[in-house]
Amino acid sequence: MHRPIDEPEYGSGYGNRRGPGPSPYRPHPAPGELPGPWTGIPAPPSGPWADVQGTPDPGRVDPRVLGALLARHGWRRRGGAAGRYSRWTPPGSGTGTGIGGTSLLVPESRAFPDCDDLLGEALTALARSAAPSAREVLTGLCVPSDEIRWWRDVPPGPSGTVPWTVQEQLRSAARQLLVAGALAVRGRAGYHGARHRRPAQASLETAVVAAAPGGRALTAFLPVDPGRPIAVRLYHALYAAREATDYQRATGGMDAFDSAVEAGVSRELVEALIALVRGSEGARIALEWAPAAGTPEGCAARPEPVEFSPGDLPALRAAGARYLADEPSVPVRITGAVVRMRRSGPRGEGTVRLRVLAGAEVPHVRVTLDEEAYRIAGHAHLLGLPIRLVGRLESRGGFRRLTDASGVVPVQVDEAERDRLMKSLQENLDFFEEACGGDT
């Protein structure tokens, strides 16, 4: 007596992808070949990346932004004509012309007639450069993006690179941290559970991720539109988590974690930090703002990396448990379509699974109904109608269960939604005759 009526699609969404992570041996893709987040394989560019083709247009590049990105990624300024242009060489290039002969002449401003020519030559040289940072500079030029970087101190494998399983731990932790930041943008809570998860994951679809050679570092590029609120929330949340951890280690008190919720700290965020640090000798997270967009209000222009060590794990675990235990249940009035029904016999109470249409920020909930309410739910589905009921959304299990349910009534919907529900019924009519006791 346990069959799906209208099963949701599993495996979809930002946080549930099972594709392979980006290869540590493959440099960040050139603009125009941008991958989907975390997949490591080419995907059709979307959102702010959709119009990116090849190298950026020199006529639309601000020389000051290019210089700021070169300095950020370790390129060295080595003179030039004062007030006209500067010469840049890649990281680790010594005093020569750099890796593979790369040397860039970047004008100081657009005030000179040869500005576009110099910028075009610099962008072409970047596109051809063997320096791993060159493509990251091009990415930052194509779409103004805030950058979030993760480092893990882990011993290398036999070949000198980090084993694949360890790299996957870094990717998974970074993914969790971004989702935690996106959840905090939608509301402050010690534990989010399933609430807001789908829109949070969808808001990260425009992120582009690059793995550093060796597998110890990872960079996420969040386009300023729409990703800046996530970057700003993570900035405040990470510093608040660091301060709360220091306070707990110094005094044994957990009060700082309670106040840190307002800054965006949650069980999801501390679990991401635990996953990042566990199995390593330490980890760092740094945020850098898009030069073209400037520094967000209330944030440092050049934030220092936030570091966590294995010694912080007990405090972080205690905070996660505290958030889980303290988050209260939520009174709600839900409208939902019945997608599954189950009870042990033809009479008595039964369990119903609803696809939430309104009233809660979760995709599905389970609720136990008495015999009469269960019968009403069955009749409503037979008529192609959702039901409305009130109850409390329990934090246990991730806010996926409704308790103290009452007031179950069918709800009228538009014809398109009713047709969809009726089609679902026709595909599972035998199940409903069985689940509803055969005489409903």
N, C-alpha and C positions, 0 to 999 in steps of 0.2 A: 504493500500500500504506500510505496514511497517512490513516485515517479515524477519527473519534471513536467510542468505544463509549458512554461515559457522560460527556459533556462537562459541566464545572462551569458554573455560571451566572456569567457575567462581568458586570461593571458593578455588582455588589452590594457592599454594605459601605460603611462611613463614608468611606473615602478614595477610592473609585472613582466617586462620583456625578458625573454629567455635567450635572445640572440647572443652571439659571442661578443665580448668586449673589444675595444679598439686594440689593434696589434701594437705592441711596444716597438716593433721594428719598422712600422710604417709611419713616415712623417705626417704631420697634420695635413689633411687634404687641401689642395689649392682652392681658392675661391672659384665657384662654378662646379666643384666636385665635393660639396659639403655633405657629410654623412648624417643620417638620423642619429639622435642622441644615443650613445652607449653601444651602437651596433657595430661600428668599425667597418661598415660596408657602405658603398655609395647609396644614397636615397635622393629622391627628387627634393631639391631645396624648397623650403616653405617659409612663410612669414617674411621677416625682414631680409632673409637670404634669397628670396625668390628672384630678385632682379640682379643678383650677383653673377657676372659672367667674366671669366678671365681675371686679369689684373685690374685694379681700380683705375678709373679715368683720371689722368694727371690733372685735368682741369678742375676736378672736384676734391682734390686732396689738399689739405691744409699743411704746409711745411712744418708748422709748429707741432701739429699732432703727430706727424711722421717722426720728428725728432724725439718727442716724448716717448713714443712707442719703442724706438730704437734704444733709447737709454734704459727703459724699463726692462727690456729683454737682453740686456748685457752688452749691447754694442758700444764700442769705444769711440769717443769723439777725438780726432787727432788733427786738430787745426783746420785750416781752410782760409779763405779770404775773409778777413774780419768784416762783419756787417753785410756780407754778400752770400756766402755759403759755408758749410762745414763739411768735413770729411769724416766718414764713419767706417769702422771695420768691425767684423763679427767678434763675438766673445772668444777669448783664447787665441787671437790671431797675432799676438806679439806686436812688433812694430812694423811689420811688412804690410802687404796688401790684403792679408786675411785668407780665410779658407777659400781655396779654389780661385784666388786672385780677386775676390770680392772686395770692392771699395766703393762706397757711395758718396756722391756729392749731393748734398741737400741744401737748397736755398734757404736763407733765413726768413724770407717772406715772399709774398707774391708781387712785390713791388718792382721786380726786375723783368725785363722782356724775355729773358731766356729761362724763366721759372718753369714753364711747362715742359721744356726740353729736358732740363735737369731732373725734374720729377719723373718724367717718362723713363729716362735712362736708369734712375734709381729703382723704380718699381720693376723694370725688366730684370735688373741685376738681382733684386730680391727674389723674383720668381725663379731664377736660375741658380740661386745660391744653394750650396750644400749645407749651410748652417741650419740646424733644426729650428732656431728661433725666427728665421726669415719668414716662414709661412704664418707663424703666429702674428708677426707684425702686419702681414698682408690681411689676415683675418680681421684684426682690429681696425684696419683702414677701411675695409669693405663695409662693415656694419659697426657703428659705435657700440662697443660691448664692455661691460664690467667683467673682470677676470677673477675667478676664484681658483686658488691653487692649493693642492694637497701634497704633502710629502710624508713618507713613512720611512723611519730608520729601521731597515731590515737587512739581515746578512744576505749577500748575493748567492746565487746558485753556482753550480760547477762551471757554467759558461760565462760567469761574471754578471749575468742579468738575474733579475728577481724571478723565481718560479712562477708559472702561470697561475697557480692557485693563490699565491700571495698577491699577484696583481689583481685578481678577481676580488679579493677582499678589499683592496683599495677602491676599485670601481664601485663595489656594492656600498661601501661606507659613504663615498662621495654622493652616490645616488640618494641614499637615505637622508643625508644632510640637506641636499637641495629640496627634497620633498618636505622636510621639516620646516625649512624657511618659507616655502610656498604655503604650507598650512598656517604658519604664524601670521602671514599677511592677511589671511581670511578670518582670523580670530585668535585671541589669546586663550590658551587652555593648557593645563598641566598634562592632559592626555587627550589627543584628538581622536584616536581610534579610526573608525571608518568615515568620520565626518569630514566633509570637504575634500576627501582624498582624490576623487576623480577630477574636479576642477583644478586642484593643486597640481596634479600630474600633467594635466593639459596645458597649464601655464608654463611648463618647462619644455614643451615640445620644440621651442625655437633654440634651445641651448645646443651648443656645439662643443664637443669634448675632444681633447687631444692628450695622448699619453706621451710622456717623455721617454727618450731612449733609456733602457735599463729597467723601466717599470717601477721606479720608486716615487714618481711624481705624476700628477694628473692636473690638467687645467680645464676648467669649464668657462666658455664664453657666453655670457648672458646679455643679449641685446638690450640696450638701455630701454627701448620700447619693445616688449612690455616687461623686461626682466629686472629693471632697477629696483622696484619695491622689494623684490626677493633678496637682492644683494644687500640692500640697506638693512632689512630685517635680520639677515644673517650676521651682519657686522655687529649690530647691537646684541644679538643673542649670544654670539660666541664670546664676546668680552664679559657679558653678564655670567655666562657659565663658568668662565675662568675665575672670575672674582668669587662666585659662590663656592666653587671647589676649593679655592684657597682658604676661604672663611671656614668651611667645614673641616679642612685638614688642620687648621690652627686652633679651632675652638670646639670641634665636635658638633656644633649646632647646624641645623638644616634650614634655619630661617631665611638665609640668603637665597636659597633655591626657591622658596615660596615667592619672594618679591621678584625673582628673575623671570617669572612667568610673564609679567607685563612687558619684558624686553623681548619675548619670543622664545624663551627656553621652555622645553616640554619634554615629556618622556621620549618622543620621537627623536628629538635632537640629542639628548644624552645617550640614547641607544646608538645613534649614528657615531657619536664620539667614542663610545665603548668599542664599536666594531672597527673604528679607525685605529685605535691604540692597541687593542688586544693582539698579541702575537708580535708586537714590534718593540723597539727600544724607545719609541717616542714618535710623535706626529706633530706636524705644523699645518696651519691653515692661514692663508693670506688672501686679502682682497685688494684689488687695484681698480681704480675707477677709470672709465673711458675718458681719455684726454679731451675728446671732442665735446663731451657733455659736462665736464667739470665735476667738482666734488659735491655730493649731496649735502643738504643742510643737516647739521648736527653730527657730521662724520669727520674724522681726521682726513687730511688731504693724502697722506701716505701712511695708512695704518700699519702698525707693526704686526708681524705674524703672531697668531695665537698658538701657543704650544701646550700639548698635553702629554703626560708620561704615564707609564704603567702604575706609578704611585697614586695617580688620580682615580684609578678604576674603582676602588671601594666607595669613594664619595659619589661617583657618577652612578654606580649601581644602586646605592641607597636612595639617590634622588629619583631614579627611574621608578623604583618600587613605591616611593612616597607619592609621586605623581599619579601612579596607577591606582593606589588605594584612596587618595583624597579627592579625585575628580568625582563630583556628585552625578547622580542620575538626572535626566532632564525631562520635565513634563512637556509632552508634545500632543498635537492633534494632527494625525497623519491621514492622508488620502493615498491609497495604494491599490495596485492591481494584484489579485491573487495569482501567484505563479506556481504554488505547490501546496498540497494539503495532505495531512497524514494523521490517522488515529488508529488505535490498536483494534477497534471493533466497530460495528455499525452504530453504536450508541456511545454517548459520553463526550468528554472534551477531546479536542484535537489541536494539532499544531498547524499553523498556516504561515506560509512565507509570502511576503508582499514586496512587489516592486514599488518603491516609494515614488509617488508622483508629486507630492507637496507635503510640507510640514516638517521635514527633517533633512539634514544635509548628508544622508547616507543613501546608497543605492537600493539596499534591501534590508528588511527586518524580518525577524521571526516572532510570532506571538502565539501564545496558548489561549484558546478560546473555549468557553463552556459550550455545551451541546447546542443551545439555541443560537448563539453567536456564530458557531461553526456552520450551522445550517444556513444562516443568513449569508455567510461568506460564499458557500457553495452555490446558493441561488443567484447571488450577484454575478458570479462568474458565468453561470449558465446563461444569464441575460446579457453578457458582455459589458458588465458594469464594474467599476472599482468600488471599494468600500472606504468609509471614513470611520475612525475610532480615536479614542483618547487613551493615554497611558503614560508610562514613564520609560524613557529610553535609557537602558542600563549601561553603565560604563563597562561592566564586566563583559568580556568578549568583544570589546571595541565598539560599543554602542550599536550593536546589531540585533539586540533583543528588546522587545517591548513587554513590560510587565504591567499588572493592574489594569488590563485593557477593559474598556467598557464603551457603551454607546455605539455599537457596530450598526452602521446603516449603509445601504447602497447609495451611490452618487451618480447623478447624470453626467455624461461626458459628451463631447462633440462626436459627430458621426465617424470621422477618420479613426479616432482612438477606439471607438466601440467596434468598428469593423476589424481592427487589428486584434482586439481581445476575442472577438467571436471566431476569427481564424484560428487563434490559439486553442480555443475550446474545441473546435471541430477536429483538430489534430490529436486531442487527448480526451475525447468524450467518454471512452470506455473507462478511463481512470476516474473521471468525476462520478460516474454512476457507481463505481465501487467505493470511492472515498467518501461520498456523501450518504452512504448507507443504502443506496438503491431506491429509496422512496422519497427523495427530496426533489 
